[in-house]
Amino acid sequence: MTQPTATAPAPQPAPAEPLLETRALTKTFPIRKGFLSRTVGEVRAVAEVDLQIRPGQTVGLVGESGCGKSTLGRCILRAHQPTSGEIRYRRADGEVVDLAQLSEKELKPYRRDIRMVFQDPFSSLNPRMTLLELVGEPLLVNHVVPKNQIEGRVAELLRRVGLRPEYLHRYPNAFSGGERQRVGLARALALDPRLVVADEAVSALDVSVRAQILNLMKDLQEAEDLTYLFISHDLGMVEYMADEVVVMYVGRVVETGPTDELYTRPLHPYTEALLSSVPDPDPNTARRPERIVLRGEVADPSDVPPGCPFNPRCFYAEERCRTEVPALREVAPGRRAACHFAETLQLRGIEELGAA
């Protein structure tokens, strides 16, 4: 009797090349004092960040307020000029361009490909412009659509984000916060971008409206083949939206990994503390999250402590942590962490932290 032949496992497809990648991206702001505004120091808002965003992916960027999330997003958009490092963007033809080195004139074609949805829908829309002018302005400036066709194009964009075309000639003050954020999405989508940076896009909205906007963003991603950098301090929303999570602390990336794995088994003590702050959405369950209260304050980005920046607040810190800066390194396949003891620490995931 012949033995059955074992079939070889099917080869896994190679991961797509990054749509956008940052390498050692750094942004500092000078501290000036005195009558002559002399530079006496600097704030290191973003410190040597390595980040990869693949096509069709949603990358969640999380951390406490002031950790550099928004500054990183604005550097990627080149709203801020990076101090050093690279922003490698892969064009549709496969050529890779370093956006950090381009002049304002050279950047113009790429501003169509990378767009932003801002945090505050009330201040990000000009109150003196109608929806037709707000959404149609990018089309007009970039000469995408003839002037006599802009109204029809804007009407179609409004339909895509769930607003009625009859609203074309109304002003932003006629709309609620959720409706204004839909206008912001329509404005971002006007130029058919490849990457959308959503900077706390739903944090200013009522809780009842947030889910509607998040679901809309997911639907648009599937329909338009969009890629998102989703910046938020709310880990619950990031868990729902993101395929991969990047955790920042005082301008540095301290951990990255697929969402399910990072939430189940964090590799950095800071990530464990963040996960402990996620509330249970079901008030009827017996689950009571065990909150990890960090000691001290967030480090000053203008005066970062020696060694690991997190060491003054870390319950697991040892002498090495106070003298040696940990490198962001691969600890497991697809997982990176900037912790000397990432392999040995037994940190708790969101389920263990929420055990009754």
Residue frames as qw, qx, qy, qz and C-alpha x, y, z in Angstrom:
[[0.000, 0.889, 0.458, 0.000, 0.00, 0.00, 0.00],
 [0.448, 0.397, -0.018, 0.801, 1.52, 3.29, -1.05],
 [0.265, -0.543, -0.428, 0.672, 1.82, 6.10, 1.43],
 [0.240, 0.904, 0.340, 0.098, 0.03, 9.32, 0.47],
 [0.539, 0.261, -0.027, 0.800, 2.38, 12.01, -0.71],
 [0.228, -0.691, -0.365, 0.580, 2.53, 15.03, 1.55],
 [0.350, 0.779, 0.296, 0.427, 1.61, 18.20, -0.26],
 [0.430, -0.011, -0.193, 0.882, 3.87, 21.17, 0.24],
 [0.001, 0.743, 0.457, -0.488, 2.20, 24.22, 1.80],
 [0.418, 0.779, 0.308, 0.352, 1.27, 26.89, -0.69],
 [0.472, 0.041, -0.138, 0.870, 3.81, 29.71, -0.75],
 [0.082, -0.791, -0.430, 0.427, 2.67, 32.86, 1.00],
 [0.418, 0.784, 0.195, 0.414, 2.47, 35.94, -1.23],
 [0.493, 0.004, -0.215, 0.843, 5.21, 38.45, -0.59],
 [0.066, -0.764, -0.429, 0.477, 4.00, 41.59, 1.22],
 [0.407, 0.828, 0.243, 0.300, 3.39, 44.57, -1.01],
 [0.487, 0.172, -0.148, 0.843, 6.08, 47.21, -1.22],
 [0.138, -0.587, -0.468, 0.646, 5.36, 50.16, 1.10],
 [0.245, 0.834, 0.386, 0.308, 3.32, 52.98, -0.37],
 [0.002, 0.880, -0.208, 0.426, 5.07, 55.33, 2.04],
 [0.844, -0.240, -0.302, 0.373, 8.05, 54.76, 4.31],
 [0.101, -0.945, 0.220, -0.221, 9.87, 57.07, 6.71],
 [0.852, 0.042, -0.301, 0.425, 13.48, 56.48, 7.66],
 [0.506, -0.241, -0.305, 0.770, 15.00, 58.16, 10.73],
 [0.012, 0.714, 0.339, 0.613, 12.49, 61.00, 10.30],
 [0.424, -0.389, -0.436, 0.692, 13.20, 63.79, 12.78],
 [0.020, 0.762, 0.269, 0.589, 11.52, 67.12, 13.44],
 [0.449, -0.361, -0.431, 0.694, 12.81, 69.63, 16.00],
 [0.002, -0.895, -0.283, -0.346, 11.48, 73.04, 16.95],
 [0.411, 0.297, -0.372, 0.777, 13.81, 75.72, 18.36],
 [0.405, -0.761, -0.453, 0.228, 13.25, 77.20, 21.83],
 [0.339, 0.493, -0.009, 0.801, 13.86, 80.95, 21.69],
 [0.423, -0.746, -0.417, 0.302, 14.10, 83.34, 24.61],
 [0.396, -0.431, 0.000, 0.811, 15.04, 86.92, 25.31],
 [0.249, 0.760, 0.072, -0.597, 14.61, 90.20, 23.49],
 [0.194, 0.566, -0.619, -0.508, 16.69, 88.95, 20.55],
 [0.924, 0.129, 0.069, -0.353, 14.88, 85.59, 20.42],
 [0.143, 0.580, -0.801, -0.042, 18.08, 83.62, 20.74],
 [0.867, -0.025, -0.446, -0.223, 17.85, 79.85, 20.40],
 [0.297, -0.591, 0.635, -0.398, 18.52, 78.27, 23.81],
 [0.442, -0.090, 0.883, -0.132, 17.38, 74.71, 23.09],
 [0.419, 0.111, -0.612, -0.661, 15.14, 72.57, 20.95],
 [0.728, 0.015, 0.481, -0.488, 12.03, 70.42, 21.23],
 [0.050, 0.225, -0.908, -0.351, 12.53, 67.04, 19.59],
 [0.671, 0.115, 0.196, -0.705, 8.93, 66.44, 18.57],
 [0.961, 0.242, -0.014, -0.134, 9.70, 63.51, 16.25],
 [0.287, -0.713, 0.634, 0.085, 12.87, 61.50, 16.84],
 [0.055, 0.391, -0.879, -0.265, 14.26, 59.15, 14.17],
 [0.715, 0.172, 0.479, -0.480, 10.93, 57.51, 13.32],
 [0.064, 0.167, -0.875, -0.449, 10.89, 54.49, 11.00],
 [0.565, 0.316, 0.506, -0.570, 7.41, 53.76, 9.66],
 [0.012, -0.039, 0.822, 0.568, 5.95, 51.74, 6.81],
 [0.561, 0.361, 0.383, -0.639, 2.46, 52.05, 5.31],
 [0.249, -0.001, 0.868, 0.430, 1.48, 49.47, 2.68],
 [0.311, -0.059, -0.419, -0.851, -1.19, 49.97, -0.02],
 [0.607, -0.343, -0.559, -0.449, -4.76, 49.39, 1.17],
 [0.548, -0.230, -0.668, 0.447, -3.65, 49.22, 4.80],
 [0.301, -0.859, -0.077, -0.408, -4.80, 51.26, 7.78],
 [0.573, 0.086, -0.525, 0.624, -1.96, 52.05, 10.17],
 [0.430, -0.845, -0.284, -0.144, -3.05, 53.31, 13.59],
 [0.417, 0.382, -0.377, 0.733, -0.72, 55.80, 15.29],
 [0.580, -0.717, -0.354, -0.156, -1.35, 56.01, 19.04],
 [0.518, 0.028, -0.419, 0.745, 0.11, 57.63, 22.14],
 [0.210, -0.699, -0.468, 0.498, -0.59, 60.26, 24.77],
 [0.230, 0.953, 0.167, 0.100, -1.21, 63.89, 23.84],
 [0.115, -0.926, 0.350, 0.085, 2.07, 65.61, 23.00],
 [0.791, -0.249, 0.509, 0.232, 3.88, 62.44, 21.91],
 [0.091, -0.477, 0.553, 0.677, 4.40, 63.72, 18.35],
 [0.500, 0.359, 0.785, 0.069, 1.61, 61.91, 16.48],
 [0.371, 0.865, 0.299, -0.155, 0.20, 64.97, 14.72],
 [0.059, -0.820, 0.417, 0.388, 3.65, 66.38, 14.01],
 [0.417, -0.162, 0.832, 0.328, 4.63, 63.13, 12.32],
 [0.467, 0.594, 0.654, 0.028, 1.46, 63.23, 10.21],
 [0.212, 0.946, 0.047, -0.241, 2.16, 66.82, 9.17],
 [0.247, -0.612, 0.627, 0.414, 5.76, 65.95, 8.29],
 [0.494, 0.167, 0.816, 0.249, 4.49, 63.18, 6.01],
 [0.356, 0.814, 0.458, -0.002, 2.21, 65.73, 4.34],
 [0.508, 0.169, 0.056, 0.843, 5.13, 68.17, 4.27],
 [0.206, -0.903, -0.256, -0.275, 3.04, 70.73, 6.13],
 [0.483, -0.807, 0.300, 0.156, 6.17, 70.69, 8.35],
 [0.580, 0.653, -0.482, 0.073, 9.62, 70.53, 6.81],
 [0.924, -0.324, -0.127, 0.159, 11.46, 67.61, 8.48],
 [0.272, -0.871, 0.388, 0.128, 14.74, 68.46, 10.18],
 [0.033, 0.484, -0.844, -0.228, 16.34, 65.26, 8.88],
 [0.533, 0.096, 0.827, -0.154, 15.46, 61.81, 7.58],
 [0.090, 0.050, -0.727, -0.679, 13.59, 60.49, 4.57],
 [0.607, 0.320, 0.454, -0.569, 9.93, 60.26, 3.47],
 [0.065, -0.190, 0.839, 0.507, 10.01, 57.65, 0.70],
 [0.620, 0.388, 0.331, -0.596, 6.82, 57.68, -1.39],
 [0.363, 0.012, 0.842, 0.398, 6.17, 55.07, -4.08],
 [0.382, 0.337, -0.165, -0.845, 4.45, 56.59, -7.10],
 [0.837, 0.268, 0.273, -0.392, 1.89, 54.75, -9.21],
 [0.718, 0.591, -0.360, -0.074, 4.61, 53.89, -11.74],
 [0.938, -0.177, -0.190, 0.229, 6.73, 52.25, -9.03],
 [0.453, 0.496, -0.276, 0.687, 9.37, 54.97, -8.76],
 [0.556, -0.626, -0.419, 0.350, 10.32, 55.94, -5.19],
 [0.199, 0.705, -0.016, 0.680, 10.66, 59.65, -4.39],
 [0.437, -0.297, -0.529, 0.664, 12.00, 61.23, -1.18],
 [0.057, -0.851, -0.419, -0.310, 9.38, 63.86, -0.38],
 [0.516, -0.743, -0.123, 0.407, 11.59, 65.36, 2.33],
 [0.489, -0.259, 0.317, 0.770, 14.01, 66.66, -0.31],
 [0.277, 0.562, 0.581, 0.520, 11.49, 68.23, -2.69],
 [0.027, -0.019, -0.084, 0.996, 10.83, 71.94, -3.04],
 [0.402, 0.398, 0.499, -0.656, 7.32, 73.37, -2.74],
 [0.518, 0.484, -0.326, -0.626, 7.03, 73.49, -6.53],
 [0.317, 0.252, -0.900, -0.163, 8.20, 69.88, -6.90],
 [0.159, 0.099, 0.872, -0.453, 5.75, 68.78, -4.19],
 [0.486, 0.198, 0.025, -0.851, 2.63, 70.02, -6.00],
 [0.622, 0.092, -0.643, -0.437, 1.88, 66.77, -7.93],
 [0.393, -0.042, -0.879, 0.268, 2.19, 64.72, -4.72],
 [0.219, 0.043, 0.468, -0.855, -0.22, 66.90, -2.76],
 [0.684, 0.043, -0.298, -0.664, -2.97, 65.31, -4.85],
 [0.672, 0.061, -0.738, -0.029, -1.91, 61.82, -3.72],
 [0.424, -0.213, -0.695, 0.541, -1.64, 62.50, 0.03],
 [0.259, -0.598, -0.206, -0.730, -4.53, 64.33, 1.71],
 [0.165, 0.014, -0.725, 0.668, -5.56, 65.07, 5.27],
 [0.433, -0.656, -0.498, -0.366, -8.73, 65.00, 7.36],
 [0.102, 0.441, -0.450, 0.769, -8.33, 67.39, 10.28],
 [0.190, -0.195, -0.844, 0.462, -9.41, 66.95, 13.89],
 [0.131, 0.474, 0.475, -0.730, -11.80, 69.86, 14.31],
 [0.286, 0.484, 0.696, 0.446, -14.54, 70.03, 11.65],
 [0.036, -0.913, -0.368, 0.174, -15.59, 73.45, 12.98],
 [0.186, -0.835, 0.231, 0.464, -12.26, 75.25, 12.45],
 [0.475, -0.171, 0.685, 0.525, -11.00, 73.33, 9.40],
 [0.303, 0.580, 0.649, 0.387, -13.77, 74.67, 7.12],
 [0.114, 0.029, 0.023, 0.993, -13.88, 78.32, 6.08],
 [0.171, 0.534, 0.707, -0.430, -17.23, 79.68, 7.35],
 [0.253, 0.624, -0.053, -0.738, -17.39, 82.18, 4.47],
 [0.213, 0.286, -0.771, -0.528, -17.33, 79.48, 1.78],
 [0.842, 0.048, 0.047, -0.534, -20.21, 77.30, 0.61],
 [0.810, -0.149, 0.566, 0.048, -19.85, 73.51, 0.28],
 [0.752, 0.629, 0.148, 0.131, -19.46, 73.98, -3.47],
 [0.212, 0.889, -0.346, 0.214, -16.51, 76.31, -2.89],
 [0.533, -0.615, 0.565, -0.134, -14.98, 74.23, -0.08],
 [0.825, 0.001, 0.560, 0.079, -15.04, 70.88, -1.88],
 [0.691, 0.682, 0.193, 0.142, -14.53, 72.37, -5.33],
 [0.081, -0.939, 0.310, 0.122, -11.47, 74.44, -4.41],
 [0.550, -0.406, 0.672, 0.285, -8.95, 71.55, -4.73],
 [0.658, 0.438, 0.577, 0.206, -10.46, 70.66, -8.11],
 [0.297, 0.949, 0.105, 0.032, -10.14, 74.24, -9.30],
 [0.266, -0.847, 0.425, 0.178, -6.62, 74.85, -7.99],
 [0.520, -0.301, 0.752, 0.270, -5.28, 71.60, -9.46],
 [0.430, 0.433, -0.409, -0.678, -7.14, 72.00, -12.79],
 [0.296, -0.019, 0.955, -0.030, -8.66, 68.52, -12.40],
 [0.277, 0.589, 0.759, 0.018, -12.13, 69.34, -13.71],
 [0.143, 0.402, 0.309, 0.850, -13.22, 72.12, -16.11],
 [0.094, 0.007, 0.396, -0.914, -14.89, 74.98, -14.27],
 [0.584, -0.040, -0.203, -0.785, -18.28, 74.27, -15.82],
 [0.751, -0.081, -0.637, -0.152, -18.20, 70.68, -14.50],
 [0.154, 0.262, -0.704, 0.642, -17.13, 71.37, -10.90],
 [0.559, -0.177, 0.265, -0.765, -20.69, 71.60, -9.55],
 [0.901, 0.044, -0.286, -0.325, -21.57, 68.14, -10.84],
 [0.618, 0.263, -0.657, 0.343, -18.32, 66.68, -9.48],
 [0.088, -0.273, 0.580, -0.763, -18.89, 68.23, -6.04],
 [0.748, -0.121, 0.039, -0.652, -22.47, 66.93, -5.98],
 [0.870, 0.115, -0.475, -0.056, -21.17, 63.42, -6.65],
 [0.367, 0.288, -0.669, 0.579, -18.56, 63.75, -3.86],
 [0.400, -0.253, 0.386, -0.792, -21.25, 64.82, -1.40],
 [0.882, -0.040, -0.194, -0.427, -23.34, 61.76, -2.32],
 [0.720, 0.230, -0.620, 0.211, -20.34, 59.51, -1.69],
 [0.204, 0.162, -0.665, 0.700, -20.00, 60.79, 1.89],
 [0.176, -0.489, -0.837, 0.172, -23.72, 60.63, 2.64],
 [0.042, 0.489, 0.236, -0.839, -24.74, 64.27, 2.09],
 [0.489, 0.674, 0.553, -0.033, -27.47, 65.55, -0.23],
 [0.465, 0.245, 0.316, 0.790, -26.41, 67.47, -3.36],
 [0.075, -0.852, -0.388, -0.343, -29.00, 70.11, -2.48],
 [0.550, -0.753, -0.105, 0.346, -26.60, 71.29, 0.24],
 [0.684, 0.321, 0.126, 0.643, -24.14, 72.66, -2.35],
 [0.144, 0.639, 0.050, 0.754, -24.87, 76.32, -1.70],
 [0.606, -0.767, -0.178, -0.118, -25.11, 76.15, 2.08],
 [0.129, 0.741, -0.509, 0.419, -22.44, 77.34, 4.53],
 [0.469, 0.103, -0.824, 0.300, -20.74, 75.18, 7.20],
 [0.182, -0.111, 0.557, -0.803, -22.70, 76.79, 10.05],
 [0.720, -0.011, -0.139, -0.679, -25.84, 75.04, 8.74],
 [0.810, 0.099, -0.574, -0.074, -24.42, 71.61, 9.58],
 [0.795, -0.591, 0.114, -0.075, -23.69, 69.49, 12.63],
 [0.294, -0.702, 0.630, 0.152, -20.20, 68.33, 13.60],
 [0.673, 0.014, 0.728, 0.133, -20.67, 64.94, 11.97],
 [0.598, 0.731, 0.325, 0.039, -21.95, 66.50, 8.75],
 [0.084, 0.939, -0.313, -0.116, -19.02, 68.91, 8.69],
 [0.458, -0.474, 0.727, 0.193, -16.59, 66.03, 9.02],
 [0.702, 0.390, 0.585, 0.110, -18.30, 64.39, 6.05],
 [0.374, 0.927, -0.010, -0.030, -17.59, 67.61, 4.14],
 [0.239, -0.774, 0.569, 0.141, -13.95, 67.31, 5.25],
 [0.661, -0.054, 0.730, 0.163, -13.86, 63.74, 3.91],
 [0.614, 0.699, 0.362, 0.051, -15.38, 64.87, 0.59],
 [0.125, 0.954, -0.259, -0.089, -12.75, 67.60, 0.34],
 [0.436, -0.545, 0.698, 0.163, -9.97, 65.08, 1.04],
 [0.660, 0.173, 0.718, 0.135, -11.34, 62.66, -1.59],
 [0.441, 0.804, 0.089, -0.388, -11.80, 65.33, -4.27],
 [0.257, 0.748, -0.553, -0.261, -8.43, 64.63, -5.91],
 [0.967, 0.096, -0.213, -0.104, -8.65, 60.80, -5.73],
 [0.131, -0.758, 0.615, -0.174, -5.79, 60.44, -3.22],
 [0.731, 0.145, -0.666, 0.041, -3.86, 57.24, -2.54],
 [0.481, -0.168, -0.653, 0.561, -3.09, 58.02, 1.13],
 [0.302, -0.761, -0.192, -0.542, -5.29, 59.86, 3.63],
 [0.328, 0.074, -0.637, 0.694, -3.89, 61.07, 6.96],
 [0.458, -0.675, -0.425, -0.393, -6.77, 61.20, 9.46],
 [0.273, 0.247, -0.539, 0.757, -5.61, 63.25, 12.45],
 [0.081, 0.247, 0.716, -0.647, -7.99, 62.56, 15.35],
 [0.146, -0.172, -0.558, -0.799, -10.74, 62.67, 12.73],
 [0.487, -0.519, -0.597, -0.371, -13.59, 61.73, 15.09],
 [0.430, -0.200, -0.613, 0.632, -12.34, 62.85, 18.53],
 [0.085, 0.043, 0.158, -0.983, -14.28, 66.15, 18.38],
 [0.493, -0.192, -0.523, -0.668, -17.58, 64.41, 17.55],
 [0.702, -0.287, 0.322, -0.567, -20.34, 63.05, 19.76],
 [0.360, -0.240, 0.901, -0.022, -19.93, 59.39, 20.62],
 [0.660, 0.413, 0.571, -0.260, -23.13, 58.53, 18.72],
 [0.536, 0.799, -0.108, -0.249, -21.71, 60.09, 15.53],
 [0.192, -0.656, 0.702, 0.201, -18.21, 58.58, 15.72],
 [0.596, 0.035, 0.800, 0.064, -19.31, 55.10, 14.66],
 [0.600, 0.722, 0.314, -0.139, -21.06, 56.54, 11.59],
 [0.226, 0.889, -0.363, -0.167, -17.91, 58.37, 10.44],
 [0.360, -0.465, 0.802, 0.109, -15.67, 55.37, 11.13],
 [0.660, 0.289, 0.693, -0.007, -17.96, 53.07, 9.14],
 [0.493, 0.852, 0.066, -0.163, -18.06, 55.63, 6.34],
 [0.019, -0.789, 0.586, 0.183, -14.26, 55.73, 6.28],
 [0.518, -0.160, 0.836, 0.080, -14.13, 51.93, 6.05],
 [0.644, 0.571, 0.502, -0.082, -16.66, 51.89, 3.23],
 [0.329, 0.912, -0.172, -0.176, -14.75, 54.58, 1.34],
 [0.281, -0.606, 0.722, 0.181, -11.50, 52.69, 1.82],
 [0.598, 0.116, 0.788, 0.086, -12.96, 49.58, 0.23],
 [0.546, 0.742, 0.382, -0.074, -14.67, 51.46, -2.59],
 [0.279, 0.943, -0.177, -0.030, -11.81, 53.84, -3.42],
 [0.889, 0.129, -0.206, 0.389, -8.83, 51.55, -2.59],
 [0.073, -0.897, 0.210, -0.383, -7.59, 54.05, 0.00],
 [0.683, -0.019, -0.524, 0.509, -4.71, 53.77, 2.44],
 [0.353, -0.872, -0.113, -0.319, -5.07, 55.43, 5.86],
 [0.398, 0.136, -0.587, 0.692, -2.73, 56.72, 8.52],
 [0.479, -0.689, -0.421, -0.345, -5.22, 56.86, 11.39],
 [0.262, 0.281, -0.513, 0.767, -3.93, 59.06, 14.24],
 [0.591, -0.597, -0.280, -0.465, -5.78, 58.73, 17.53],
 [0.072, -0.421, 0.715, -0.553, -5.36, 58.54, 21.29],
 [0.774, -0.077, 0.289, -0.558, -8.42, 56.25, 21.54],
 [0.089, -0.320, 0.931, 0.154, -7.20, 52.66, 21.38],
 [0.536, 0.327, 0.719, -0.296, -10.75, 51.35, 21.08],
 [0.562, 0.741, 0.033, -0.366, -11.25, 53.15, 17.76],
 [0.141, 0.659, -0.698, -0.242, -7.78, 52.14, 16.59],
 [0.401, -0.086, 0.910, -0.063, -8.56, 48.48, 17.32],
 [0.603, 0.543, 0.512, -0.281, -11.65, 48.77, 15.10],
 [0.458, 0.842, -0.087, -0.271, -9.96, 50.66, 12.26],
 [0.072, 0.781, -0.599, -0.157, -6.33, 49.59, 12.02],
 [0.941, 0.203, -0.272, 0.006, -4.55, 46.60, 10.49],
 [0.710, 0.069, -0.356, 0.604, -1.30, 47.57, 12.20],
 [0.357, -0.921, -0.156, -0.025, -0.57, 49.77, 15.21],
 [0.543, 0.375, -0.286, 0.695, 2.40, 52.07, 15.85],
 [0.516, -0.784, -0.314, 0.145, 2.86, 53.27, 19.45],
 [0.393, 0.604, -0.173, 0.671, 4.73, 56.54, 20.07],
 [0.569, -0.736, -0.263, 0.257, 6.19, 57.98, 23.26],
 [0.276, -0.816, 0.147, 0.486, 7.95, 61.38, 23.43],
 [0.347, 0.765, -0.349, -0.416, 8.52, 61.49, 19.69],
 [0.014, 0.402, -0.901, -0.166, 9.85, 57.94, 19.37],
 [0.823, -0.014, -0.387, -0.416, 8.24, 54.74, 18.12],
 [0.347, -0.468, 0.740, -0.338, 8.33, 52.23, 20.98],
 [0.471, 0.055, 0.879, -0.052, 6.34, 49.36, 19.47],
 [0.521, 0.313, -0.348, -0.714, 4.75, 48.25, 16.19],
 [0.170, -0.027, 0.985, 0.026, 2.80, 45.17, 15.18],
 [0.290, -0.333, -0.717, -0.539, -0.44, 43.76, 13.75],
 [0.420, -0.454, 0.096, -0.780, -3.42, 45.02, 15.73],
 [0.885, -0.298, -0.253, -0.253, -4.64, 41.64, 17.03],
 [0.798, 0.032, -0.414, 0.436, -1.16, 40.58, 18.18],
 [0.194, 0.374, -0.322, 0.848, -0.28, 43.89, 19.79],
 [0.544, -0.444, 0.052, -0.710, -3.55, 44.05, 21.72],
 [0.929, -0.220, -0.275, -0.115, -3.22, 40.41, 22.82],
 [0.829, -0.337, -0.058, 0.442, 0.44, 40.46, 23.82],
 [0.143, 0.974, -0.138, 0.106, 2.15, 43.85, 24.07],
 [0.842, 0.130, -0.213, 0.478, 5.94, 43.90, 24.06],
 [0.259, 0.380, -0.248, 0.853, 6.55, 47.33, 25.62],
 [0.202, -0.393, -0.706, 0.553, 5.45, 48.39, 29.14],
 [0.159, 0.243, 0.027, -0.956, 4.04, 51.65, 27.79],
 [0.432, -0.064, -0.648, -0.624, 1.75, 49.74, 25.43],
 [0.370, -0.318, -0.854, 0.179, 0.53, 47.62, 28.34],
 [0.059, -0.367, -0.447, 0.814, -0.34, 50.80, 30.27],
 [0.297, 0.143, -0.287, -0.899, -2.21, 52.25, 27.29],
 [0.440, -0.161, -0.806, -0.362, -4.22, 49.06, 26.84],
 [0.244, -0.332, -0.786, 0.460, -5.23, 49.12, 30.50],
 [0.115, 0.301, 0.206, -0.924, -6.97, 52.46, 29.89],
 [0.296, -0.093, -0.654, -0.690, -9.35, 51.09, 27.23],
 [0.507, -0.037, 0.486, -0.711, -12.87, 51.02, 28.77],
 [0.220, 0.192, 0.952, 0.093, -15.19, 48.07, 28.35],
 [0.235, -0.095, -0.361, -0.897, -17.94, 49.10, 25.88],
 [0.556, -0.390, -0.657, -0.327, -20.51, 46.80, 27.53],
 [0.227, -0.501, 0.420, -0.722, -21.63, 48.21, 30.92],
 [0.861, -0.254, 0.019, -0.440, -23.49, 45.00, 31.78],
 [0.824, 0.214, -0.494, 0.177, -20.44, 42.76, 31.76],
 [0.743, -0.651, -0.062, 0.146, -18.54, 41.78, 34.87],
 [0.728, 0.260, -0.033, 0.633, -15.29, 42.85, 33.22],
 [0.239, -0.962, -0.031, 0.130, -13.55, 45.60, 35.18],
 [0.662, 0.596, -0.225, 0.394, -10.40, 46.83, 33.46],
 [0.702, -0.542, -0.104, 0.449, -7.36, 46.89, 35.73],
 [0.269, 0.945, -0.038, 0.181, -5.99, 50.38, 35.23],
 [0.759, -0.103, -0.104, 0.634, -2.20, 50.73, 35.31],
 [0.062, -0.995, -0.077, 0.004, -1.49, 54.19, 36.71],
 [0.714, 0.354, -0.161, 0.583, 1.92, 55.35, 35.58],
 [0.478, -0.691, -0.191, 0.507, 4.02, 57.31, 38.04],
 [0.321, -0.384, 0.226, 0.836, 5.33, 60.78, 37.25],
 [0.432, 0.735, 0.102, -0.512, 4.67, 62.87, 34.17],
 [0.811, 0.520, 0.176, 0.203, 5.32, 62.44, 30.46],
 [0.632, -0.264, 0.146, 0.714, 8.95, 63.25, 29.69],
 [0.149, 0.861, -0.007, -0.487, 9.73, 66.74, 28.41],
 [0.826, 0.457, 0.222, 0.245, 10.67, 66.44, 24.70],
 [0.257, 0.890, -0.238, 0.291, 13.12, 69.31, 25.19],
 [0.145, -0.616, 0.699, -0.333, 14.86, 67.47, 28.04],
 [0.908, -0.027, -0.340, -0.244, 14.46, 63.73, 27.53],
 [0.659, -0.620, 0.419, -0.074, 15.90, 61.63, 30.38],
 [0.132, 0.559, -0.796, -0.190, 19.01, 59.55, 29.64],
 [0.244, -0.014, 0.969, -0.046, 18.58, 55.94, 28.61],
 [0.000, -0.467, -0.826, -0.315, 15.09, 54.79, 27.74],
 [0.139, -0.332, -0.034, -0.932, 12.77, 57.84, 27.68],
 [0.678, -0.438, -0.365, -0.463, 10.10, 55.79, 29.47],
 [0.590, 0.026, -0.706, 0.391, 12.35, 54.57, 32.31],
 [0.065, -0.182, 0.481, -0.855, 11.23, 57.11, 35.01],
 [0.653, -0.057, 0.096, -0.749, 7.64, 55.83, 34.69],
 [0.730, 0.154, -0.623, -0.234, 8.33, 52.15, 34.01],
 [0.776, -0.487, 0.259, -0.304, 7.65, 49.55, 36.71],
 [0.982, 0.053, 0.086, 0.161, 10.07, 47.12, 35.06],
 [0.356, 0.861, -0.296, 0.211, 13.04, 49.50, 34.66],
 [0.871, -0.322, -0.017, 0.371, 16.53, 48.30, 35.61],
 [0.368, -0.690, 0.201, 0.590, 19.89, 50.04, 35.70],
 [0.430, 0.065, 0.622, 0.651, 20.52, 49.40, 32.01],
 [0.159, 0.758, 0.588, 0.233, 17.32, 51.26, 31.15],
 [0.209, -0.929, -0.129, 0.276, 18.67, 54.42, 32.82],
 [0.339, -0.638, 0.427, 0.544, 21.87, 54.54, 30.82],
 [0.225, -0.098, 0.789, 0.563, 21.30, 52.86, 27.43],
 [0.537, 0.340, -0.020, -0.772, 18.74, 53.93, 24.82],
 [0.622, 0.107, 0.775, 0.013, 16.95, 50.80, 23.52],
 [0.102, 0.221, -0.604, -0.759, 16.88, 50.39, 19.74],
 [0.753, 0.256, 0.183, -0.577, 13.63, 49.67, 17.93],
 [0.048, 0.367, -0.897, -0.242, 14.27, 46.09, 16.84],
 [0.736, -0.027, -0.476, -0.480, 12.42, 43.05, 15.56],
 [0.414, -0.350, 0.717, -0.438, 11.46, 40.87, 18.51],
 [0.570, 0.211, 0.791, -0.064, 9.18, 38.46, 16.60],
 [0.265, 0.253, 0.664, 0.651, 8.04, 38.23, 12.97],
 [0.063, -0.668, -0.473, -0.572, 6.19, 41.47, 12.20],
 [0.499, -0.828, -0.255, 0.028, 6.73, 42.77, 15.75],
 [0.482, 0.417, -0.273, 0.721, 9.18, 45.49, 16.77],
 [0.510, -0.822, -0.253, 0.000, 9.77, 47.00, 20.20],
 [0.299, 0.658, -0.371, 0.583, 12.19, 49.48, 21.77],
 [0.690, -0.624, 0.208, -0.302, 12.67, 47.69, 25.08],
 [0.087, 0.579, -0.806, 0.089, 15.79, 45.93, 26.39],
 [0.263, -0.089, 0.915, -0.292, 13.68, 43.17, 27.94],
 [0.630, 0.187, -0.169, -0.735, 10.93, 42.73, 25.34],
 [0.598, 0.144, -0.766, -0.185, 11.66, 38.98, 25.01],
 [0.333, -0.036, -0.845, 0.416, 11.49, 38.24, 28.73],
 [0.274, 0.020, 0.375, -0.885, 8.75, 40.52, 30.09],
 [0.025, -0.380, -0.916, -0.125, 5.36, 38.83, 30.47],
 [0.176, 0.100, 0.099, -0.974, 3.10, 41.77, 29.76],
 [0.329, 0.412, 0.805, -0.271, -0.68, 41.49, 29.80],
 [0.037, 0.250, 0.591, 0.766, -2.92, 42.06, 26.82],
 [0.348, -0.233, -0.032, -0.907, -6.29, 43.76, 26.79],
 [0.746, -0.287, -0.503, -0.329, -8.22, 40.58, 27.72],
 [0.642, -0.168, -0.587, 0.464, -6.02, 39.79, 30.74],
 [0.102, 0.098, -0.270, 0.952, -6.16, 43.39, 31.91],
 [0.488, -0.198, -0.133, -0.840, -9.94, 43.28, 31.66],
 [0.507, -0.165, -0.846, 0.006, -10.44, 39.97, 33.49],
 [0.526, -0.679, -0.141, -0.492, -12.98, 40.24, 36.27]]
